[in-house]
Amino acid sequence: MIRMLMYLSQGALEAVRAAIRPLTPSRPSATPYRGEAIMSKAIPKEDRALLREASEMFNETGCVPGIAGEHVPAESIVPDAKEYISETIHDPETMYDPEIWDTPGFTLVLSWLAQKWLRRCQKLTPRGTKNPERYLTKEQQEVCLESAAFELIREITQRRPLN
């Protein structure tokens, strides 16, 4: 069962990457920027099932599947997810590492962090803004990311509901 959780298709990975790209200058303004809408349409059913199973594992144990399929505390993945988002802020063409990306646990934590980060950034922009990157500097985006990562770690360690 854990071995099954280790593999996500390229489509699922691109959907998560798309969810964290809304604040990068290379993103077309006509493209939806809400991570939830992108992910629900782009992730194939079998990959959604893997993510759901990873989420259930988290709900039961506080852990998510690691690279080798082992149980890893979810909060230990947040710094890696934060680093990846930070890299995309500064370089929208950041490439993914398949060894990490093909792990449902990383993808799940990354999606949680990306959603929190986007909400933080949107709070700093005028209401109804569809392109927060027009209003926020990279430094402001980094501050939003730092705050979102702190909040996510706190919620994980206190076992609060995340989605």
N, C-alpha and C positions, 0 to 999 in steps of 0.2 A: 504494500500500500504506500509506504513512504517513497519507494523508488518511483512509483507513478507520479508522485507530487513533484519530482525533480525536473520534469520536462514541460515547458510551455512552448507553444508554437511561436514562430516569428511574428505572426499577426497579433498575438496577445502582447508581446513585448513592445511592438510598435504602438499599440493602443495606449499602454502605460506611458511610453515615451511621449506620445502626443499629449497626454494629460498633463505632463510637466513642462511642456514647451510653450504654453500660452504667453509667457512673458519674455520670449526671445524675439529680437527684431526680425528674424527671418520668417516668422509665422505670418501668413497672409491674414489680413484683417477680417476676411469673410468667413474664415474657418471658426467653428464653435470653439469656445475656450473653456467651457465647463468640463472638467475631467469626467464627471459621472456620465454625461451624455455621450462623450466620445467612447468611453470604455464599454458602455452597455451595448453599443452598436458594433464595435469592432472586434470584440473578443469572441472567438468561436465557443460554442456550447461546451465542448470538452475541456477547454481551458478555463471557462468560468467554473466548471465543476471542480477542477483542480484548485482554483483559488478559493472556492467555497470550502473545500476540504481543509485547506491550509488555515482558513479562518476558523473553522470548527476546531482544529487542533489548537489554535491559539486560545479559543474560548475555554477549552477543556484544561489546557496545561500551561498557558502563558508562553508557550514556545511555538515556533514556526519551523518548517523544514529548512535545514541548512544545505550547503552545497553538496555534501555527501549523503543527504537524506536524514541526517541526525537531527534531533530536536535541539533548537538553538533558542535561547531567550530572545523574544522579539525586540526588547530594548537594545540588545547588542547589535542589531542590524541598523538601527536608526542612524548612527554616525556614517555608515557607508552610503546609505540612501541620501543623507544630507550632503555628503561630498559629491555624489553624482549630480544632484540638483544644482549645487554650487558651480560645478564645472559647466553645466548647461547654461547657467546665467552668463558666464564669461565667454563661453564658446558654444554657440548653438549647434555646431557640427560635431559635438562630442560623440565618440563611438562607444558602443556598449561592449562589455566583456561577456561573451556568451556563457562562460563558466558561472558568472554571478547572475546574469539576467535569466538564465534558464532555471533558476531556483524560485519556486512559487513563494517561498517565505520572503525573499528579497523583494519580489514584485509586489506582494501584498503590503509590506511595510512601506515601500516606495510610494504606492498609491495612497496610503493613509497620509504620509508626509506631504505628498504633492497636493492633496486636497486641502490640508490645513494651511499650507504655504499660500495657495491661491486665495483662500478666504482671507488670510491676513493681508495680502497685497491688495485685494479688492476693497478692503476697508479703508485703505489710504487714498483711494481714487474717487473722483466724483461719481455720484450715484448713476448707475446705468452705463458706466464706461465698459466698453467691450474690449478695449486694448489697454490694460493697465501699464504695459511697458512704455506707453507714451508719457505717462505721468511719473513713473518711478525710475530712479537711477538704479544702477547695479548695486550700489551700496544699500539703498533702501530695500531692494529685493533680498539682499543678504540678511538684513536685520529681520525681515519677515520670516526668512528661512530659519534663522537662529531661534526665534521665538516659537515657531511652529514645531521645531525639533524638540525644544525643551518641553512644550506642552504635550507632545506625543509621548515622550519618555515618561512624563509624570502620569499620563492616563494609562499607559501600559503597566507601569509598576503598581499603580493603585487599582488595577483591574477594572477600570471604567469602560463602559461600552464605547467602541470606536466608530462604528458605522450604524 
